[in-house]
Amino acid sequence: MVEAILFATAEPITERELNARMPHGCDAKTALAHLQRRYDGRGVQVVRVGEAWAIRTAADLGFLMQKETVEVRKLSRAAIETLAIIAYHQPVTRAEIEEIRGVSVSRGTVDQLLEMEWIRFGRRRMTPGRPVTFVVTQSFLDHFGLESARDLPGLKELRAAGLLDNRPRPGAEDEREEPLENDGQDDLFDEEGA
């Protein structure tokens, strides 16, 4: 039953939703563990996406699906930067995004990410003005094949992939300057700090 439900649903589904659809006494968690083992090493796999589960093409066979992938639209540089800040610093307010980027965030950029369902509104901060926060969604995790935001690449992986340059931080007088201290809010970065 769990296999049939996973196969038929377009979006990842939680254990709670699976249990609600099955007869009383059935355990979705046990069934999911069994299905993961059964599909291990096959062309499709049962994978965890955030707090939900889905059947997906095995990662090593993704190249076969390239013709099937439809690219809806490209994100602007501002949208990519905003999305990265939200992913790495969530929950984060608009003011914090603007402080990190150094420029204001246009309403259109945030609206585009909300429309794509890659970000959503988080809880309001318990600070003056009670600003709303932004967090990434399960759709974001699913699109990038991540179980959680903790699976995002760290500084070492980003530098190794050539996505970050090794230039000193702006304003650093020389390369011997100590790295910035990590304030403990962002445990996604490694020992090098953020």
Disulfide bonds with the S-S distance in Angstrom:
none
